[in-house]
């Protein structure tokens, strides 16, 4: 079955530190890739998505992610985090074929940024 | 534009009782999805409506769960009778829809979730 792995359960950083959250998926075919974020007390919202073209995708709030097909990875990065980035981050995929756009999520990574 | 709304935000019930969750998608969105997150686990797909039709209900745990979307607008998810393992956060999401291609690339907009606790 298709699955998504997020390597870190909880990441603690100081402000201005660089961030990289790992995401790997298991599916041999074409996928679309997403990062969602849930700020405390708020809805899940889309940070960025990839479905074709340039494998380096830029999203909101200075986040970016790189799709590396050979590694089945879609890691999320931000050069300098802020306290306001404290949230839970979810990687998700929709594999072409066999599903109707249903998102397959990883377990999420909680990010705590210390001021 | 109003976002996806869900009601109630929290529900605490006893094992064996019935609970009905409601989701109002963004107006004009044909696709409506239900997901669930059990504590400590990943968010998992439950089912997908296109307008009023169930497109995929492969994620529904068992026949104690019944989802409807009468008229292709809001949706309800009923759990009857509830069991302890049904506790979790139930999310609803909607997307605009249109072509088959868009199913895979369209952004899904999530509601705030309903936290269900079964005692």
Interface residues (C-beta under 8 A of the other chain):
Chain A: X4 X32 X36 X42 X43 X44 X45 X46 X49 X51 X90 X92 X94 X96 X99 X100 X101 X102 X103 X104 X105 X106 X107 X108
Chain B: X3 X4 X31 X33 X35 X40 X41 X42 X43 X44 X45 X48 X50 X55 X56 X59 X91 X93 X95 X102 X103 X104 X105 X106 X107 X108 X109 X110 X111 X112 X113
